[in-house]
Amino acid sequence: MAERTFVELLPPHPLRAGYDRSLTSGSLADDFQRRLEPDRFNPAYFTSLIERLKEALAKTPGDDQLRWQLAFLLLQNNANLTSVQQAATLLTGNAHPAAPRLQELVTGIQERASSPRPGRRVRRVNWSINNRCPMACQGCYNPFVTDQITLPQALAITDKLAAHGVTDLVIAGGDPLLWPHIFDVIDHATASGIKVALDTTGYTLTAATLERLRPLASLRLPLDGVTPAVQRAFRRSQDRNLVTALKQSLVLCDESGFHKVRVHTVASAANVHELPAIAQEVMSHPSVAQWVIFQWWGRRATADTARHLAVTAADIRAAVAPLRAAHPDREIVLAETSDRELLNWMIQSSGQVVTFASGPQEEFILGNLLTDSVEDILVHPILDFDAMARGIPVTPNSSPVTC
């Protein structure tokens, strides 16, 4: 296998290029737009910003932008039902152009709260266990944070998940295979009876690594194009031979008899025309048990990036239908953005738990498993258990997980 070149990095904040650079550094408006940066996306920063917004609103109570900003932060900062009601009040009659979208979220939260789900459980969990990655994808959905848990902390979190009854665990990053302790966590989780899937870029895969990964229910590898230009339209990497590297990973799985691979393809305007060629490549590998095509989700992308990559669900459906007909014996899953809102219960590399909606910057902090129990976090009013139940199981060709 050819040598692979990559750089381990904390991916840059995806919204950085879209900042309003006319704002004064350190101003309330500038600090609000920078609140999702990895060193700021935490309750301490949000709480401080909330207090500053309240002080500003006391001076200009009719300012719709301040009211919208405060409503947004109240929802994002470990909200309870009181916070949700406060946000609803701030959004009533609000003329800010983004207020209707936030009001739509609040209405959904209040409707779910009025009909609480009995026996609140979470069966499928995503864990961004490592905050370093060899790629910086366009519009990456992951709200990275700077803190990185230790192995003892990771094992303690795993024990909490197992005790609660989590059955499906997706370990991702960044790239989890760049974290030195990843095999210990996988072994501990599988020994606890949890089915584990691993999302990786595939850069560090070797035959020895695959042998260590035998306990996995599935291994996920990305492939978004069969030519470098198309692949790089979404996956940004220091490796100019990115497509070759990804194909080599699939070949390695074939040769090792590791037939539990799930290929992830992010379908965008840049590659929807190449889906038939990608299908030909994917289906040529006996190791691939499942192919999942995700509609590009520009939650954290700049407006310019969205103009280049956004694609409608209808266009993807039209492209996928003949591929399914041509390969009736292979599992091809289409994940549209409308199905992914509030779906994920994601643990970050700091132990913080978040979920996210479909709109820009809509990341919601729910708690932290270093200090909270799973049950404590599950009372969060923003959680949508019906959405969470739509998560694709970690084991290919299996029934959806019931939350």
Secondary structure as UniProt FT lines:
FT   TURN            14..15
FT   HELIX           16..18
FT   TURN            21..22
FT   TURN            25..26
FT   HELIX           28..33
FT   TURN            34..36
FT   TURN            38..40
FT   HELIX           43..59
FT   TURN            61..62
FT   HELIX           64..76
FT   HELIX           81..91
FT   TURN            92..93
FT   TURN            97..98
FT   HELIX           99..114
FT   STRAND          124..128
FT   TURN            138..139
FT   HELIX           151..164
FT   STRAND          168..172
FT   HELIX           176..178
FT   TURN            180..181
FT   HELIX           182..191
FT   TURN            192..193
FT   STRAND          195..199
FT   TURN            203..204
FT   HELIX           207..212
FT   TURN            213..215
FT   STRAND          218..222
FT   HELIX           228..232
FT   TURN            233..234
FT   TURN            240..241
FT   HELIX           242..256
FT   STRAND          261..267
FT   TURN            269..271
FT   HELIX           272..274
FT   HELIX           275..283
FT   TURN            286..287
FT   STRAND          288..295
FT   TURN            299..300
FT   HELIX           303..309
FT   HELIX           313..326
FT   TURN            328..329
FT   STRAND          331..335
FT   HELIX           337..339
FT   TURN            340..343
FT   STRAND          346..347
FT   TURN            349..350
FT   STRAND          352..356
FT   TURN            360..361
FT   STRAND          363..368
FT   TURN            369..371
FT   HELIX           374..377
FT   TURN            378..379
FT   TURN            381..382
FT   HELIX           385..388
FT   TURN            389..390
FT   TURN            396..397
//
